[in-house]
Amino acid sequence: MRNMIFMILISLVMIYSCQKEGDTTMWTEKQLTFDAKNHDLDDNYNFSPDGQWLVYDIRDEGGIGDNPAIEKVNVKTGEMVTVYEVPNQAPYGPGCGAMNYHPTENKLVFIHGLFNCTPENPYQQWHRFGMIIDESNPDVPIIMDARDIVKPTTPGALSGGTHSHRWSADGQWIGFTYNDAHLATVEQKTGKKVNLRTVGVSHNTGPVSVEKLPSGENFDGAWFSALIVKVVPDPKPGSDQIIRADGDRWLGTYGYKITDGRMQQARTFLGHVKEKNGNTVKEVFVVDVPKRIDEPSEILALQGTDLYIPRGATQRRLTYTTEWKHAGVARVTSSENGSIISFLAKDAAGRYQIYFIPPTGGELAQVTHHQTTIQLEGGLRWQPGKNAISYLLDNTLMLYSVSEKKSYAISKQHKMTPFNLAWSHDGRVLAYNKILPTGGQNYKQVFVLRKSN
């Protein structure tokens, strides 16, 4: 009897040791939301620090400007809780959405429209700000970025709207994209494309106070903000000049290692450049973030504003795909240690594959060679604690192992396409949206794929 038990134990050990990280039997899917409304994860960092909750917004066709609330769902029980409700919500604003959890504290940052929205002055890309909610004190919302639309702009304030807010790993910084209100007015009057999106950061140095206006367009902010990427309306074809910057992420958990061994904080993003023939192409860029952003350089982030890039914020281009048969890149991300920048680009057959490049520049490496294209809906998300990256192929969730140089399926093929992938902090749960019919209409529902051991 003792020998039989021993043999059974040995067999179980052998079965376990033969399982691969990507063995689909190791991962179990569960649907978390079922009610007749959207639950939009928005390709963000949606897990609470303890991994127990997933935060989402409930926007519909009206978009963020028409969205009344932020909610969260418990990963184990399915309990749903309203985190924040917009006061005096109307179809034209203020609206809220695109939320991100703080990495270590129960705080959220998300887009919020200006409180003075009217039908004539509704929610817009340049008419919004970053809102912070501390769940221990949810009735006291915190405005992240100060707004000052009267030149000269108060140092640390901005003159437009922020978007796509993401915390740094230490919670001391928040990165964002930005559109300017002054340039929106110029564009509306002239028809010339000058309201260009760019990238900025806020630091919790301290509050920024501005002179108020009766209209409510100006307000104080709790954090100091600055733009860190220069964009121009008429980039020279074939140059590294950028007409738009977006798709930004923090580079590594704590930056990347520079030549002297120190870690440099930075953000990686997609810069839209002009090919020699005038076509616009996205390329991978990096911008180093200085320790201080309250010391302006002489470089304007946006022509027609007085918003100067901080001294020490230097941007550089990493990829040059304009000579490829299928130019352009998508979905830039980076490994936790900051040694690898990953992105999608098309191979010679026109199929999206994963490519790597060091943050200091160098030779590109194509790391997947699938016979079908990687789907943009799945993005690229590095699995925390693992040297692996998730993506979507043929409606199947995949992991590429950097150490093994091999891809694994971690789900069966889905009938409905998964999108908005988000990992838990321990790397054991992958959340995503799928659109399902509910109550006679289609809604975004939340699912999780959990590792069983």
N, C-alpha and C positions, 0 to 999 in steps of 0.2 A: 504493500500500500504506500509506504514511504517512498519507494522508488518511482511509483506511478505519479505521485504528487510532484516529485523532483523533475520528472520528464515533462510534465505539463508546464511547470514553471519555466523550464529551459525553452520549451516551444514558444511560450508567450514572449519571452525575451527575444528570441530569434525573429518572431513576427514583428515586434516593435522596432528592432534594430534595422529591419529591412524596409521599414516605412520611410518614404522620402518626405521632405518638407512639402512638396507639392502633391502628395497622394490625396486624391479627392475624398477618400474615406476618413481622412483626418479633419475635414472641415464640414461643418453642418450649417445650413442656411435656416434663418428664422425671420418671418415677417413681423415687424413691430407695430406698424400703424395700419389701420383699416378704415378709418372714418372718411367721409366724403368731402375731403379738402386736400390741398397740396401740403406736402411736408418736404420743403426744398432744402437739401443740405448744401447746395451751391458750391461744391468743390472746395470746402473749407476745412478748418481744424475743429471738428464738431464734438469731439469727446470731452467730457468733463475730466478734470485731473485724475479723479479716482476711477474713471472708466465706466461709471454707472449710468451716465446720461448722455444723450445725443441731442444737440440743439439744432433747430431748423426754423425757417420762416414759412408762412402760409400764403405767400403771394399767389395770385392767379394771373389771368391775362392782363390785368391792370398794372402789373409789375410792382416794384418796390414802393413807388409813390402811392399806391392804393392798398398797400399791405398794412393791416392794423396791429399785428402782434408778432412776438417771438415766443416760441414754445420749445419744450424739451420732452423727450420720452425716455423712460427708464429701460435700460437694455435688458434687464432680467424680467421685470414684471409687466412692461408695456404701459405703466402709468404715464399719463400725459399731464404736464403742468404748464401754465402760462407764465413765462418769465417776465415779459414786458408788454404793455399795451400802450399804443400811441394815443395821447390825449387829443380830443376833437378831430379824430380822423375823418377825412372826406375823400372822395375820388381823386382830387387834385393834390392831396398830401395831408400831413407831412410824410407819412409812410416810414417804413423801416425794413431792414433785411440784411442778408449776407453776413451772418454772425460768426464769430470765432471765440472759442474758449481760451482763457489764459492757461498757460502750460502747467502752473502749479497752484493757482488760486481760483476760487469760484467766482470769477469775473468774466464778463463778456464784452466784446467790442463789436459794433455793427454800424451800418449806415443808418442815418436818420435825416429826414428832410427838415428844412427850416420850419420853425413853429409858426411863421407868418405866411405860410402858403395860402394863396387865394386862386380862384379860377384864372385870373389874369397873370399871376406869378406863381405857378405851380412847382411841384417837385421837379428838379432838373439835375443833370450831372454836376452843375456848378452851383446848385442851390441845396446843399446837403452838408453833413459833417459826420464825424465819428462820435458815437455815443458809447460810454462805458457804464455797465451796470454791475455793481457788486451785489451778489445774491444775498449777502448777509444784511444788506441795507438797500433793498430794491426800490424803495420809494424816493431815493436821492440819486437820480441819474447824473452822470458826470459828462460834460461836454469836453471831448478830447482837444480838438483844434479850434483855437480862437479864429474869429473871422473879422476882417477889416477891409471894407471895400472903398475906403477913402484914402487916396494916396497922400503922403507916403504911408505905405503899409507898416503897421506896428511890427517891430522885430519879433519873430516867433509866431506871428499870426499869418494867415493866408487870405487870399481874396477870391476864393471860389469854393469848390466842394471836393471832399475826399471820399474814397471808395476802396473796396477790397482791402480792408484793414487786417493785418496779421501781426500777432505778438512775436517778439524775439523770445528765445529760449529762457532768458533771465527775467522776462516780463518788464524790462526797463525801456524797451523801444516798441513802437508800432509802425510798421511799414504800410504804405498806401499808394494808390494812384490818385491823380488829381486833374480837374478841369477848372479853368479860370473864368470868373464872372465877367471881368472887363473884356476879355477876348471873345466871350460869347456874344456880348453886345456888338463888338466890332464885326464879328462874323455875320450877325443878323443884319447889320446895316449895309455891309459891303458885298456879302456873298463870298468873300475870300476865306478859304479854310485856314483859320488862325487859332481856333480853340482846340489846341492840341493836348492830348493826354500825356502826362509824364508821371514820374515816380518821386515820392517823398518819404520822409520819416518824421515821427514825433518822439520826443524823449521826455521822461517824467522829471525834467530838471526843476520844474515849478510852474505856477500859473502864469498866464499871459493876459494882461488887462488891456482893453481897447476902449476908445471913445465910442459911446453908444449913439445910435440913430433912432429917431422916432419910429422908423419903419420896421425896426427889429432885425435889420440885415447884419448889423454888427453885434458880436457878443464875445465874452471872455472864454478862454479855454484853460483846461487844467494842465496841459502839456505844451512844450515848446516844439514848434513844427518848422520844417524847411523842405524845400524841393532839392533833390540831389542829382537829377538827370536833365541835361540840356536837350531841348528839342527845337527844331526850326521849321518854319512853314515851307521853305523851298530848299530842301537838301540838294547838294550838288550830286548829280548822277555819278555813281561809281565811288562815292566817298563814304566815310564812316558817319556822316551826319544823319541824325534821326528825325523823322517826322512824327513819330509816336512811340511811346514806351508803355508796355503793359505786360501782363503775364508774370508779374514779379513775385519772387520768393526770397526768403532769407537763405543765404548761402551757408550750408552746413548748420549744425546746431549752434556752434560758437564761432563761425567764420571758417576761414581756410588758412593754412600755414604758408607764410611768406618766406623769402629766402633766408632770413636770419633766424627762422624757427618760431617767431612769434605768430600768434593768431590774429588775423585781420578780419574784422567784421565787414560784411558786404552783402549786397543783394544782387541776385541774378535776374535778368529780365529779357524780354523780347524787344529788340529795337527794330523799328520799321525803317529800312533804308531804301534808296533808289538805285536800281540797276542802271547800267550805262544806257540802256534803251528806255529808261524812264519808268519801268514797272516797279511797284513796291514789293519788297521781300522782307520777311522777318528773319533776323539773325540773333544769335545769342550774345548778350552783353553782360558785363559785370560792372558794378559801381562800388568802390570802397567807401565805407561809411566812417567818417572821422569820429573820434571820441567826443568831440564838441561840435555842435552844429550852430552855435550862436556867434561864430566868427565868419562873416560873409567874405567870399572872394569877389573878384570883379566880373565873374561870369554870370550872365543872366540865364536863368532856367528857361524862361519864356520871353520872347521878344514882345514888347508892348506892356510888360509888367515891371515892377521894381522888386521882384523876388529873385534874390541872388543865391547861387549855390554855395554852401559852406566851404571854407578853405579846407582842402584835403579830401574832398569828395571827388574822386577821379573815376571816370567811366572809360571802358575799353571794350572793343569788339573782339569776340573769340572765334566766331565762325564766318566763313566766306564761301557760301554755297551758291553765289550768283553765277558761277561758271558751271554748276552742275546741270544735268539734263532736267532735273526737277528741283529748282531752287527753292530755298526757304525752309524754316524749321518751325516747330510747335512744341508746346507743353514743356518748358524748361523747368528742371528741378535739380536737386543736388543730394549727395549722400550725407549721412549724419556727421561724418568726420570732415566734410568739406573738401575731400580730395578729388571728388568726381562731380562734374556737372553732366547731367543726363538730359536728353531731349529727343524728340521725334523728328525725323527727316525722311524723305522718300529715297528709296534705292533706285537703281537704274530702270527697274520695271515699274516705278511709280507707286511702290508699296511703302507705307510708313514702317520704319524700323527704329529700334532704340540705338542711339549713338552716345558715346562718352567723350568728354574732353576735360583736361585738367583746368582748374580755375585760373591758372597762370598762363594759359594758352598752350598750344602745341598741336600735335597730330590728332585728328579725329579717329575714333575707333567705332566701327559698326559692330554691335554685340548681338543683335538678333538677325536671323536670316529666314524669316517665315515666308511661306509661299502665298499667304494672304496678308492683307494690310492690317496693321495694328489700328484699332479704332480710337479716334480722338476722344470719344465720349468717356473712355476710361481714364484718360490722362496718364500721368506717371506719378506714383506715390511710393516713396521708400518705406519699407516695413521697419518700424522702430525696433532697435535691438538686433536686427538681422542685416546682413550685407546682401539685401535682396530688394527688388523693385517690382511693384504690382502694375499691371496693365490689362487691357481687354483685347482679346483676339477671338474672332468668330463667336461673339457673345459669350465667351468663356473667360473667367477671371484667371489670370496667369501670374506667376512669380518668376522673375529672372534672378538666378543665384549668381552673384558676381564671382564668388570663390570657385564654384563649379563650372561657370561659364555655360550654364544650361538653363532652359526654361521648363517650368512645371505648370500643369493645370491644377488649380485648387478649387475649381467648381465644375459642375457639369455645364453643358451648353444651355444658356438661358433662352427661353422663348421671347421674353421682353428684355430689351437691352439694359444692363446695369450702367449707371453713370453717377457722377459726383462721389467718387470713392474717397473714404476717410478711414485712417487706421486709429485704433486705440493706442494709448501710450505704451502699453506692454507688447504691442505687435501681435496680439492673439485674436483680435476681432477686427474685421474689415466691414465697414458700413457702406451702404450705397442706396441710391434711389432706383426704383423701377416704376414705370407708368402702368397702372392697372385700371380696368373698368371698375368703378364703384358707384352704386346708386344711379346707374345710367349714364355716367360721365367718366372720363379718364382723369386720374389724379396721381401725383407723385407720392408713392408710399416708401417707407423706410424699411430696409432689410439689413440684417447682419449675417456675416459668415464667420463662424467661430471655430477656432482650432480646438480639437477635442482633447489634446493632452499637452 
